[in-house]
Amino acid sequence: MPANKTCVVRLDFLGALRVAGADADAFLQGQLSNDLRKLTPELGQLSSYNSPKGRMLAVLHLQRDAHGIRAEVHRSVLEPVLKRLRMFVLRSKLVLDIDAEPVLGLIGDGAVNFLRERGLPAPEAALACASDKGVTVMRRIGDVPRFSIRGTVDWTINGSENDWRRADIEAGIPTIYPETQDRFVPQWCNLDQLGGISFDKGCYTGQEIVARIHYLGEVKRRMRLVELDALAGPGGETAQGEVVCSALTGDGRHRALVVQRI
């Protein structure tokens, strides 16, 4: 994607869960790596959902609104994550289901002006959220201005899934796919550096392993941005490390996030 191009992407390849009810916060607080007490309508969160072994089953973007908590994940792991979470609902007073609200992505140096020209807010801080005219805008992590837009807007689509995936990769945001579920500890994919882990929130699934690695200083692998000559899908092994996610660049090469030993 050229730096000066503003891309509008239909984010159909992402899905979301909706968690609502009196026990929604307490339930997610015991399941996810970040601290739900710090999630507000004005500030979203990055978080992980882990197995008891402390390996990630999904990376989530969380948003809070009047209807509860929305948890965005890659659509390929949406159903397995939903099924697994439902196993632990038990008698909790909450509703856990799929959120079908339409979402678009906006990428590029002109993204801020694009939103303002249409009378919509353009939050400045990473993961900051703002709403107007029935539309909610969240700024995504990364140096290139990028936003997710929830709600009904009539915009021409001129970008692709690859554009969004490449922007995620260049921002250092990992995506977990079925091929890589239960494979990477959150710190290996830099979630501690991205603010996606709380080390003082208390217990959650996989917390013992994640905390032990943190407090013993034993992060022996880290995720890095690399260039690849040939396509390597999630979980693929390359000379530079184990592939987390990858995307095409404009010159036919591939940009990837890989986990390397350090």
Sequence and secondary structure as in RCSB ss.txt:
>XXXX:A:sequence
MPANKTCVVRLDFLGALRVAGADADAFLQGQLSNDLRKLTPELGQLSSYNSPKGRMLAVLHLQRDAHGIRAEVHR
SVLEPVLKRLRMFVLRSKLVLDIDAEPVLGLIGDGAVNFLRERGLPAPEAALACASDKGVTVMRRIGDVPRFSIR
GTVDWTINGSENDWRRADIEAGIPTIYPETQDRFVPQWCNLDQLGGISFDKGCYTGQEIVARIHYLGEVKRRMRL
VELDALAGPGGETAQGEVVCSALTGDGRHRALVVQRI
>XXXX:A:secstr
  TT  EEEE TTEEEEEEESTTHHHHHHTTBSS GGG BTTB EEEEEE TTS EEEEEEEEEETTEEEEEEEG
GGHHHHHHHHHTTTTT S EEEE    EEEEESTTHHHHHHHTT     STTBEEEETTEEEEE SSSS EEEEE
S         HHHHHHHHHHTT     GGGTTT  GGGGTTTTTT   SSS   TTHHHHHHHHHTT   EEEEE
EEESS   TT EETTEEEEEEEE TTS EEEEEEEE 
